[in-house]
Amino acid sequence: MQAAAEIHAGVCGFVTRVRATPEPDDTVALQIESDCEKIRATAERIGPSVDPIHEIHRGYEGAVLTAARTTLRGCCSGCVVPSGIFKTVQVAGNLALPRDISIVIKDTTT
């Protein structure tokens, strides 16, 4: 199944769009467009396609999260975009259902 995601990273205001398309060789072709230069660098490191089974089995050592660890440093280490890319790959590889994911953070100092 083709999958697409629009990921709003948070206070930085950057938006990333991911399109994942299954290929005949069981890989997933990725198109990643982002306002963020660090996410664009992450996308370059990931490459044009990934194997969704390998991504799941390798977990934090897969192509997506390894690329994120390499390019997202400092305050960007907590960026949600790599998780969104990973989920989109899972859906395109028929390894997850297409459902929204979200994180809601609230100020509770009152």
Residue pairs with C-beta under 8 A, 6 or more apart in sequence:
1 22
1 91
1 92
1 94
1 98
2 19
2 20
2 21
2 22
2 92
3 18
3 19
3 20
3 88
3 89
3 91
3 92
3 98
4 17
4 18
4 19
4 20
4 88
5 17
5 18
5 84
5 85
5 87
5 88
6 15
6 16
6 17
6 18
7 15
7 16
7 17
7 18
7 80
7 81
7 84
7 85
8 14
8 15
9 15
9 16
9 36
9 39
9 79
9 80
9 81
10 80
12 36
13 35
14 34
14 35
14 36
14 39
15 34
15 35
16 32
16 33
16 34
16 35
16 36
16 39
16 81
16 84
16 85
17 32
17 33
17 34
18 30
18 31
18 32
18 84
18 85
18 88
19 30
19 31
19 32
19 88
20 28
20 29
20 30
20 31
20 88
20 89
20 91
20 92
20 93
21 28
21 29
21 31
21 92
22 28
22 29
22 92
22 93
22 94
23 29
23 49
26 51
26 52
26 53
26 93
27 49
27 50
27 51
27 52
28 49
28 50
28 51
28 52
28 89
28 92
28 93
29 48
29 49
30 43
30 46
30 47
30 48
30 49
30 50
30 85
30 89
32 39
32 40
32 42
32 43
32 46
32 85
34 40
34 43
34 81
36 81
38 71
38 72
38 76
38 79
39 71
39 79
39 81
41 71
42 67
42 68
42 70
42 71
42 72
42 81
42 82
43 67
45 63
45 66
45 67
45 70
45 71
46 63
46 64
46 67
46 85
47 63
50 62
50 63
50 64
50 89
52 89
52 90
52 92
52 93
52 95
53 93
53 95
54 62
54 63
55 62
55 63
55 64
55 86
55 89
55 90
55 93
56 62
56 90
56 95
59 65
60 66
60 69
62 86
64 82
64 85
64 86
64 89
65 82
65 86
67 82
68 79
68 81
68 82
72 79
72 82
80 103
83 101
84 101
87 96
87 101
90 96
91 97
91 98
